[in-house]
Amino acid sequence: MTRGLIISAAASGAGKTTLTLALARACRDRGLAVQCFKSGPDYIDPAFHAAATGRVSVNVDSWAMSRATIDALTARGADADLALAEGSMGLFDGVAGSGVSGTGATADIAAMTGWPVLLVIDPSGQAQTAAAVAAGLRDFRKGVRFAGVVLNRVASPRHEDLVRRALVDAGIAVFGALPRHAAIELPKRHLGLVQAEEQQGIDRLIGEAARIVVQHVDLDAVLRSASDWSPAAASPIASLTPPGQRIALARDAAFSFIYPHMLEAWRTQGAEISTFSPLADEAPDPHADVCWLPGGYPELHAGQLATNKTFQLALVSFARTRPVHGECGGYMVLGTALTDAAGERHAMTGLLSLETSFAQRRMHLGYRLAELASPIPGYRVGARLRGHEFHYTTILAQPDMPLALVRDANGAIIAETGSRRGNVTGTFFHLIAEDR
């Protein structure tokens, strides 16, 4: 029987990812099969989950996905001993208006699956008040079950005792407390954690986190708090149409932001995917009928990309006869130039007239609903697509034909319309699902 549990918190930065990775690895070390999930639009955490468990982790998102799609994705945990879902932001944080099956909050996934919530509480600057916060989260929404808490960054034994007593008095189970100076933090970058594949010692870091958590957390009690779970009957993930039969996919440290469920959906529907590395100056598969450039961190590699002429010339040649699509960072590389954070301008492929700059930082963050004014690979004019945008780029020029009418989660029209020129298209948002 599979058991399920959700790791959440009152806010971002409490230690959800670290605890999720440590628990996943500790359970795997016991011989348990662990299937991780990530609530919300995050590209980086699932790669860490996979490093901890040896199994591909996927995103589940109540704003962008239907209940049927979420059921199909979570069903992949049916053969695991433990399904472990990591939340995003605070437990109830989502958008003001409802999406396809919810607001995007972690609590939506908890209510759908019935998995109880293990809350990570950071009581820094607090004592008994931390128990009031936990009790408020426990009682805020009917249908969301509560397992208990793990304290993180506790200052001293006295501090732990004060918080623990207050939690127990409130009827809240405390599974353990991690000291403030435990060396289990993972490196961060402006969009979140540094990617798993960029960290040479990631396996050692996760192993050390697991060791510390086992030392300070009652793992048996955590496992007992997880609920028995029988997933809905598995069904194909049909909410994403493949962009072509044979897809040339850019895949390296500069182009890694693509949701695992997208690739799974494409393959399920018969598409073949061949990867290539622009950073290694590789060309897309000449036999492919479409090229897809995901987002990532092209700004960190702009100088290299600008000098990789085999990649650039091959992509230009490809685009003469076949469609090319870029998302966020991939869109920027399809443009004429990208200025990095130091203010140096680098020539990109020039397939679109877009020009962007990281020297003038401006945050763009949120869900996006786009209605296509021009087709993109896999989708016709008028198709409605749901996605998410998160970057710090300033648009210096976006003069090509607008690709879509794009709205945020509140329905407001935004300026990041995407672009089309000939066979080439690009968007600042990352596609999550089709709005059907």
C-alpha positions in Angstrom: 0.0 0.0 0.0 1.3 3.4 -1.0 1.3 6.1 1.7 1.2 9.9 0.9 2.5 13.0 2.6 2.8 16.7 1.7 5.7 18.9 2.9 4.6 22.5 3.3 5.2 25.7 5.4 3.8 29.0 6.3 6.0 30.8 3.8 8.9 30.4 1.3 12.3 29.9 2.7 11.3 27.7 5.7 13.3 24.7 4.5 10.7 22.7 2.5 13.1 21.5 -0.2 15.9 20.5 2.2 13.5 18.5 4.4 11.8 16.9 1.4 15.2 15.8 -0.1 16.4 14.6 3.3 13.3 12.6 4.1 13.2 11.1 0.6 16.8 10.0 0.8 16.4 8.7 4.3 13.4 6.6 3.3 15.3 5.3 0.2 18.2 4.3 2.4 15.7 2.2 4.3 14.9 0.4 1.1 11.6 2.2 0.4 10.6 3.4 -3.0 9.8 7.1 -2.9 7.9 9.0 -5.6 8.3 12.8 -5.3 6.0 15.5 -6.7 6.2 19.3 -6.8 3.2 21.5 -6.3 3.2 24.5 -8.5 5.3 25.8 -11.5 8.9 25.0 -10.4 11.5 23.5 -12.8 14.4 23.1 -10.4 13.1 21.2 -7.4 12.0 18.1 -9.4 15.6 17.6 -10.5 16.7 17.5 -6.9 13.9 15.1 -6.1 15.1 12.8 -8.8 18.7 13.0 -7.4 17.3 12.0 -4.0 15.0 9.2 -5.0 16.3 7.8 -8.3 12.8 8.4 -9.8 11.6 11.2 -12.1 9.6 13.8 -10.1 6.7 15.8 -11.8 4.8 19.0 -11.2 1.1 19.1 -10.2 -0.6 22.4 -10.5 -4.2 23.1 -9.7 -4.3 26.5 -11.5 -3.1 25.1 -14.9 -4.1 21.4 -14.7 -7.4 19.6 -14.6 -8.2 17.2 -11.8 -7.9 14.4 -14.4 -4.4 15.4 -15.3 -3.4 15.7 -11.7 -4.8 12.2 -11.0 -3.0 10.8 -14.0 0.3 12.4 -12.8 0.0 11.3 -9.2 -0.9 7.8 -10.3 2.8 7.3 -11.1 3.2 6.9 -7.3 1.1 3.7 -7.2 4.1 1.4 -7.3 6.0 3.4 -4.6 6.0 2.9 -0.9 5.8 6.6 -0.2 4.5 9.5 -2.3 6.1 12.7 -1.1 4.9 16.1 -2.5 6.8 19.3 -1.9 4.7 22.4 -1.7 5.4 25.9 -3.0 5.4 29.2 -1.0 3.0 29.0 2.0 0.4 26.2 2.3 -2.6 28.3 1.2 -0.8 30.7 -1.2 -2.3 30.8 -4.7 -3.8 33.4 -7.0 -6.9 35.4 -6.3 -9.1 33.7 -8.9 -9.6 30.0 -9.5 -7.8 28.2 -12.3 -8.8 24.9 -13.9 -9.1 23.0 -10.6 -8.0 25.4 -8.0 -5.9 28.5 -7.2 -2.4 26.9 -7.5 -2.1 26.5 -3.7 -0.5 23.5 -2.2 -3.6 23.0 -0.1 -5.5 22.2 -3.3 -3.3 19.2 -3.9 -3.6 18.2 -0.2 -7.4 18.3 -0.5 -7.5 16.4 -3.8 -5.1 13.6 -2.7 -6.1 13.4 1.0 -2.4 13.4 1.9 -1.8 15.0 5.3 0.5 18.0 5.5 3.8 17.9 7.4 4.5 21.5 8.2 8.1 22.9 8.3 8.1 25.7 10.9 11.0 28.1 11.2 10.6 29.7 14.7 13.4 32.2 14.3 12.5 35.3 16.3 9.5 33.4 17.9 8.8 31.0 20.6 5.2 30.1 21.5 3.8 32.2 18.7 5.1 29.5 16.3 2.4 27.2 17.7 -0.3 29.8 17.0 0.9 30.0 13.4 0.8 26.2 13.1 -2.6 25.9 14.7 -4.0 28.6 12.4 -2.7 26.7 9.4 -4.1 23.5 10.7 -7.6 24.9 11.2 -7.8 27.3 8.2 -9.4 25.0 5.6 -11.7 22.0 5.9 -10.6 19.0 3.9 -6.9 19.6 4.4 -5.5 17.1 6.9 -2.6 17.9 9.2 0.2 15.4 10.2 2.4 17.6 12.5 5.5 19.7 12.3 9.2 19.6 12.0 11.0 22.6 13.5 13.9 24.1 11.5 16.7 26.5 12.5 16.0 26.2 16.2 18.4 28.4 18.2 19.0 26.4 21.3 17.6 23.5 23.5 15.7 26.1 25.5 14.2 27.6 22.4 13.2 24.2 21.2 11.6 23.4 24.5 9.5 26.6 24.5 8.2 26.0 21.0 7.7 22.3 21.4 5.7 22.7 24.7 3.4 25.2 23.0 2.8 23.0 20.0 2.0 20.0 22.1 -0.4 22.1 24.2 -2.1 23.0 20.9 -2.5 19.3 20.1 0.1 19.4 17.3 2.6 16.5 16.9 6.3 17.5 16.8 8.4 15.1 14.8 11.7 16.7 15.4 13.8 19.9 15.5 16.7 20.8 13.3 19.4 23.1 14.8 20.0 26.5 13.3 23.5 25.8 12.2 23.0 22.4 10.6 25.0 22.4 7.4 22.3 21.3 5.1 21.4 24.4 3.1 21.6 24.2 -0.7 23.1 27.0 -2.9 20.6 29.5 -4.2 20.4 31.8 -7.3 18.0 34.6 -8.3 15.4 32.1 -9.7 15.8 29.6 -6.8 18.2 26.8 -6.1 21.2 26.2 -8.3 20.3 23.4 -10.6 21.0 19.8 -9.5 23.1 19.1 -12.6 25.4 22.1 -11.8 26.3 20.7 -8.4 29.1 18.2 -8.5 28.5 17.1 -4.9 24.8 16.9 -4.9 24.6 13.3 -3.9 26.9 13.9 -1.0 24.8 17.0 0.1 21.6 15.1 0.0 23.2 12.2 1.9 24.4 14.6 4.6 21.0 16.2 4.9 19.4 12.8 5.3 21.9 11.9 8.0 21.2 15.1 10.0 17.4 14.7 9.6 17.5 11.1 10.8 19.5 12.3 13.8 17.0 15.0 14.8 13.7 13.8 13.4 11.6 10.7 14.3 11.4 9.1 10.9 9.1 6.3 12.0 6.6 8.8 13.4 6.7 10.7 10.1 6.0 7.6 8.1 3.1 6.7 10.5 1.6 10.1 9.9 1.4 9.5 6.1 -2.0 8.3 4.9 -2.8 5.2 3.0 -3.6 6.1 -0.5 -5.1 4.3 -3.5 -4.5 6.5 -6.6 -7.2 7.0 -9.3 -6.9 4.7 -12.3 -4.0 5.8 -14.4 -4.9 7.5 -17.7 -2.8 9.1 -20.4 -1.7 12.7 -20.0 -3.5 14.1 -23.0 -3.5 17.8 -22.1 -0.3 18.6 -24.1 -0.1 18.1 -27.9 3.4 17.2 -29.2 4.8 20.0 -31.3 5.9 17.4 -33.9 6.6 13.8 -34.6 10.3 14.2 -34.1 11.4 17.0 -31.8 14.9 18.4 -31.6 15.1 19.6 -28.0 17.9 21.9 -26.7 19.1 20.4 -23.4 22.0 21.6 -21.3 22.8 23.9 -18.5 21.5 26.9 -20.4 18.3 25.2 -21.6 16.9 22.9 -18.8 13.6 24.5 -17.8 11.1 22.1 -19.2 8.4 20.3 -17.2 8.9 16.5 -17.0 5.2 16.0 -17.6 5.5 17.7 -21.0 8.1 15.3 -22.2 6.1 12.4 -20.9 3.0 13.6 -22.6 4.8 14.1 -25.9 6.3 10.6 -25.7 3.0 9.0 -24.7 1.4 10.4 -27.8 4.1 8.9 -30.0 6.6 11.7 -30.5 10.4 11.1 -30.6 12.7 13.5 -28.8 16.3 14.0 -29.8 18.4 16.3 -27.6 21.3 18.6 -28.5 23.5 21.0 -26.6 23.8 24.6 -27.9 26.5 25.1 -25.3 28.6 22.3 -26.8 28.0 24.0 -30.2 25.8 21.2 -31.4 23.2 21.4 -34.2 19.6 20.3 -33.9 18.8 16.9 -35.4 18.6 17.5 -39.2 15.9 14.8 -39.4 13.6 16.5 -36.8 10.5 18.3 -38.0 10.5 20.9 -35.2 13.0 22.4 -32.8 12.1 23.4 -29.2 14.4 25.7 -27.1 13.3 25.6 -23.4 14.2 28.2 -20.8 17.1 28.1 -18.4 20.0 30.4 -17.7 21.2 31.6 -21.1 22.4 34.9 -19.5 25.1 33.0 -17.7 26.4 31.5 -20.9 25.6 34.4 -23.4 29.2 34.8 -24.4 29.6 31.1 -25.2 26.3 31.0 -27.1 27.3 34.0 -29.1 30.5 32.4 -30.4 29.0 28.9 -31.1 28.5 29.4 -34.8 27.8 25.8 -35.6 24.7 25.9 -33.4 23.6 29.4 -34.6 24.0 28.7 -38.3 22.4 25.3 -38.1 19.4 26.7 -36.2 19.0 29.5 -38.8 19.1 26.9 -41.6 16.6 24.7 -39.7 14.2 27.6 -39.4 14.1 28.2 -43.1 11.9 25.1 -43.6 10.7 24.0 -40.2 9.2 25.6 -37.1 11.4 26.6 -34.2 9.9 27.6 -30.8 11.6 29.1 -27.7 10.3 29.6 -24.1 11.7 32.4 -21.9 15.5 31.9 -22.1 15.0 30.0 -25.4 13.0 32.9 -26.7 15.8 35.3 -25.7 18.4 33.3 -27.6 16.1 33.4 -30.7 16.4 37.2 -30.5 19.0 39.6 -31.9 20.9 40.3 -28.7 21.0 39.6 -25.0 22.8 42.0 -22.6 24.1 40.2 -19.5 24.1 41.4 -15.9 27.5 43.1 -16.4 26.1 45.2 -19.2 27.9 43.3 -22.1 25.8 42.9 -25.2 26.0 39.5 -26.9 24.6 38.7 -30.4 22.1 35.9 -30.5 20.7 34.0 -33.4 18.7 36.9 -34.9 15.7 34.7 -35.9 13.5 37.1 -34.0 13.9 40.9 -33.5 13.6 40.6 -29.7 16.3 42.2 -27.6 16.6 41.7 -23.8 18.8 42.9 -21.0 19.7 41.6 -17.5 21.6 44.7 -16.8 18.2 46.5 -16.2 16.6 43.9 -13.9 12.8 43.7 -13.7 11.0 40.8 -12.2 8.2 39.1 -14.2 6.4 36.5 -12.2 3.0 34.8 -12.4 0.6 32.5 -14.2 -0.2 33.3 -17.8 -3.2 32.4 -20.0 -2.5 33.0 -23.7 -4.8 33.0 -26.7 -2.8 32.4 -29.8 -3.0 35.0 -32.6 -0.6 32.9 -34.6 0.1 29.1 -34.5 3.0 27.6 -32.6 4.1 24.0 -33.1 1.3 21.7 -31.9 -1.3 24.5 -31.5 -3.6 26.4 -33.9 -4.7 30.0 -33.9 -7.2 30.6 -31.1 -5.8 27.8 -28.8 -5.7 28.8 -25.2 -2.6 27.8 -23.3 -1.8 28.0 -19.6 1.7 28.6 -18.4 3.9 30.5 -15.9 6.5 33.3 -16.3 9.4 34.0 -14.0 12.5 36.0 -15.0 14.3 39.2 -14.4 14.7 40.4 -18.0 13.9 43.8 -19.3 12.6 43.9 -22.9 14.5 46.5 -24.9 12.7 45.6 -28.2 9.9 43.2 -29.2 8.9 44.5 -32.7 7.9 41.3 -34.4 4.3 40.2 -34.9 2.7 39.5 -31.5 2.2 35.8 -30.9 -0.7 35.9 -28.5 -3.0 37.9 -26.3 -1.6 37.1 -22.9 -3.3 37.7 -19.5 -2.2 37.2 -16.0 -4.2 35.1 -13.4 -6.4 38.0 -12.7 -7.3 38.6 -16.3 -5.2 41.7 -16.9 -3.5 41.9 -20.3 0.3 42.0 -20.1 2.9 43.3 -22.5 4.9 40.1 -22.9 2.9 38.9 -25.9 5.6 36.6 -27.4 6.6 37.0 -31.1 6.4 35.4 -34.5 8.5 35.8 -37.6 8.3 33.2 -40.4 8.6 29.8 -38.9 10.0 31.1 -35.6 7.9 31.7 -32.5 8.7 32.5 -28.8 7.0 33.2 -25.5 8.2 34.4 -22.1 5.9 31.9 -20.4 6.6 28.2 -20.0 3.8 26.0 -21.2 2.1 23.8 -18.6 -1.2 22.7 -20.1 -3.7 23.5 -22.8 -6.9 25.2 -21.6 -9.7 23.0 -22.8 
